[in-house]
Amino acid sequence: MYMKSSWMSQNRRFGIIKKYYSHRALPLHPATREKRAKKQNVTKETQAAVNRRLRAEKLSRLIIDNFETGDLYITLTCREFMDAEMITKAFNDGFKRRIRDIYKKAGVPAKYISVLENLNGGGRPHAHILLPAVPMKWIEKIKAAWPHGNVEIKLFGGHLRDAEKMADYFTKEKIADQSGRIQPSRNLVRREPKKERVTRADAYNPELVAPKGYRIIKDLSYRTYTAEGYPISIAYIERIEQKTPYGNRREGKG
């Protein structure tokens, strides 16, 4: 008996599947139970790394479900020094308010994920925010909404790798310890993975198989241990693109 978790993005382009034991689903055979990693050998540093990795995964799901290729990843810097209180007020009360007005006029929902960095040292304070794409005529207005320094705008790649890279950066210990908490807007879609307890007499196999029409993203997938010391396999998957008879590409239905 073990647990299986599955999450699929809203557009069904990406997914994350897991297989693991937990206190709710322990291995039935005593010998298998004894194969778990000894809890005393799981250091605080190791567990912290696992917890951070799971936080990054949760954030990457939020990003993929709400943002797509071509959306705006914006970095705001300060021309002159601003302490934590000053930049927090300028960002939350000034920039975000102006952004909501701009997006309302553009007819685009003002949803976002943002973080303030270096509030407690480690460099000059600055801000990052991920926003939906808007027509070009609104870009200069977005830049003008931050009069305190430079506004750098990059396009979000839209792949699960891009979301993971961003989430991994935001949740790194050296970043998180010196930054404000990640701030998602309240109008974001939030979807949790579906979990099921597998009770059939199948032997636990750490290997995960992608559903038909999908493939495993090997460089993102990994294995680790749960807090109870049992193995967990985590596979990131993407829909396979198929060629049409005319040579164009289309995404498989899965």
C-alpha positions in Angstrom: 0.0 0.0 0.0 1.3 3.4 -0.9 0.2 6.9 -1.9 0.0 8.4 -5.4 -0.4 12.1 -6.1 -1.1 13.7 -9.5 -1.5 17.3 -10.6 -2.2 18.5 -14.1 -2.0 22.1 -15.2 -5.2 23.8 -16.3 -4.1 23.6 -20.0 -3.1 20.0 -19.5 0.3 20.8 -21.0 2.3 19.8 -17.8 1.8 17.6 -14.8 3.5 16.4 -11.6 3.1 12.8 -10.4 4.4 11.3 -7.2 4.6 7.9 -5.5 5.4 7.5 -1.9 4.7 5.9 1.5 3.3 8.0 4.4 1.8 7.5 7.8 -1.5 7.0 6.0 -0.1 4.4 3.7 2.7 2.3 5.1 4.3 -0.7 3.4 2.5 -3.9 4.4 5.6 -6.1 4.6 7.6 -5.6 7.8 10.9 -6.0 5.9 9.9 -3.2 3.6 9.2 -0.9 6.5 12.6 -1.5 7.9 14.2 -0.3 4.6 13.2 3.3 5.3 15.9 5.8 5.8 16.8 6.1 9.5 15.2 9.3 10.8 18.3 10.1 12.9 20.3 10.1 9.7 18.1 12.7 8.1 19.8 16.0 9.3 18.0 19.2 9.8 19.8 20.6 6.8 18.7 17.7 4.7 15.0 18.0 5.8 15.2 21.8 5.3 16.4 21.2 1.7 13.5 18.8 1.1 11.0 21.2 2.5 12.3 24.0 0.4 12.1 21.9 -2.7 8.5 21.1 -2.0 7.7 24.8 -1.5 9.3 25.5 -4.8 7.2 22.8 -6.4 4.0 24.3 -5.0 5.0 27.8 -6.3 5.8 26.4 -9.7 2.4 24.9 -9.9 0.9 28.2 -9.1 3.0 29.9 -11.8 2.1 27.4 -14.5 -1.6 27.5 -13.7 -1.8 31.3 -13.9 0.8 32.5 -16.4 1.9 31.6 -19.9 4.5 32.2 -22.6 5.1 35.9 -23.2 3.9 37.2 -19.8 6.0 39.8 -18.1 8.7 39.1 -15.5 9.6 42.5 -14.2 12.5 43.6 -11.9 12.4 46.9 -10.2 15.6 48.5 -8.8 16.2 51.7 -6.9 18.1 54.6 -8.2 18.8 55.8 -4.7 19.0 53.8 -1.5 15.7 52.8 -0.1 15.4 50.8 3.2 13.0 47.9 3.7 10.2 50.1 4.9 10.5 52.6 2.1 10.7 50.1 -0.8 7.8 48.0 0.7 5.6 51.0 0.8 6.6 52.2 -2.6 6.1 48.8 -4.1 2.8 47.7 -2.4 1.1 51.1 -2.0 2.5 52.8 -5.1 3.5 50.5 -7.9 0.9 47.8 -7.4 -1.9 50.4 -7.2 -0.8 51.9 -10.4 -0.5 48.5 -12.1 -4.1 47.7 -11.1 -5.3 50.9 -12.8 -3.2 50.2 -15.9 -4.5 46.7 -16.3 -8.1 47.7 -15.7 -7.8 50.2 -18.5 -6.1 47.6 -20.7 -8.9 45.1 -20.0 -6.5 42.5 -18.5 -6.9 40.9 -15.1 -4.2 42.3 -12.7 -3.0 39.0 -11.3 0.5 38.6 -10.1 3.2 36.9 -8.0 5.7 39.2 -6.4 8.6 39.2 -4.0 10.8 41.9 -2.4 14.4 40.9 -2.2 17.3 41.9 0.1 15.1 43.6 2.7 17.3 42.3 5.5 20.7 42.7 3.8 22.7 40.9 1.2 22.5 43.7 -1.3 20.3 46.6 -2.4 16.6 46.0 -2.0 14.7 45.4 -5.2 11.5 43.8 -6.4 10.3 41.1 -8.8 6.8 40.7 -10.1 5.2 38.3 -12.7 2.3 39.9 -14.6 0.1 38.9 -17.6 1.1 40.3 -21.0 -0.5 43.5 -22.2 -0.4 45.2 -25.6 2.8 47.2 -26.3 1.1 50.6 -25.8 0.8 49.8 -22.1 4.5 48.9 -21.5 5.7 52.4 -21.2 2.9 53.1 -18.6 4.1 50.1 -16.6 7.7 51.5 -16.6 6.4 54.9 -15.6 4.6 53.3 -12.6 8.0 52.9 -10.9 9.7 56.3 -10.8 12.3 55.2 -8.2 14.8 53.4 -10.6 15.2 51.0 -13.4 12.4 48.7 -14.7 13.7 45.6 -16.5 11.1 43.5 -18.4 11.7 40.0 -19.6 9.3 37.6 -21.2 8.3 34.5 -19.2 9.1 31.4 -21.2 6.0 29.5 -20.2 7.6 26.1 -19.8 7.5 24.1 -16.5 11.3 24.5 -16.5 10.9 28.3 -16.5 8.4 28.1 -13.6 10.7 25.8 -11.7 13.7 28.0 -12.2 11.8 31.0 -10.9 10.3 29.2 -8.0 13.6 27.7 -7.1 15.2 31.1 -7.0 12.5 32.6 -4.9 12.7 29.9 -2.3 16.4 29.5 -2.0 17.4 29.8 1.7 19.9 32.7 1.1 17.2 34.6 -0.8 14.3 33.8 1.4 16.1 34.7 4.6 16.8 38.2 3.4 13.6 38.8 1.5 9.9 39.5 2.2 7.5 36.7 1.8 6.2 35.8 -1.7 3.0 37.7 -2.4 0.5 36.1 -4.8 -2.6 38.1 -5.7 -5.9 36.8 -4.4 -7.4 36.3 -7.9 -5.0 33.5 -8.8 -6.2 30.0 -9.6 -5.1 27.6 -6.8 -5.4 23.9 -7.5 -4.2 21.1 -5.3 -2.9 17.7 -6.5 -5.3 14.7 -6.3 -4.2 12.0 -3.9 -5.2 8.3 -3.8 -4.2 5.4 -1.6 -3.1 2.5 -3.7 -4.1 -0.7 -1.9 -3.6 -3.3 -4.6 -0.9 -5.9 -4.0 1.5 -4.4 -6.5 5.1 -4.2 -5.3 6.3 -0.7 -4.7 8.4 0.4 -7.7 10.1 3.8 -7.4 10.0 4.3 -11.2 7.2 6.5 -12.5 5.6 6.1 -15.9 4.1 9.1 -17.8 0.5 8.8 -19.0 -0.1 8.2 -22.7 0.6 11.3 -24.7 3.1 12.6 -22.1 6.8 12.2 -21.4 8.9 12.6 -18.3 11.0 15.8 -18.0 14.1 13.9 -16.7 16.1 16.9 -15.6 13.3 18.1 -13.3 12.3 14.7 -11.9 14.0 13.3 -8.8 13.8 11.0 -5.8 14.2 11.8 -2.1 12.7 10.8 1.3 9.6 11.9 3.2 9.7 13.3 6.7 9.0 9.7 7.9 12.1 8.5 6.1 10.4 6.6 3.3 11.3 7.0 -0.4 9.3 9.3 -2.6 9.6 9.6 -6.4 8.6 12.8 -8.1 8.2 13.0 -11.9 7.5 16.2 -13.9 5.8 15.5 -17.2 4.9 17.4 -20.4 2.5 16.7 -23.3 4.2 15.3 -26.4 4.0 17.5 -29.5 3.1 15.6 -32.6 3.6 16.4 -36.3 0.6 16.8 -38.5 0.5 15.3 -42.0 1.3 18.8 -43.3 4.5 19.1 -41.3 3.1 21.4 -38.7 3.3 20.6 -35.0 0.3 20.0 -32.7 0.2 19.0 -29.1 -1.0 15.5 -28.3 -4.4 15.3 -26.5 -3.0 13.0 -23.9 
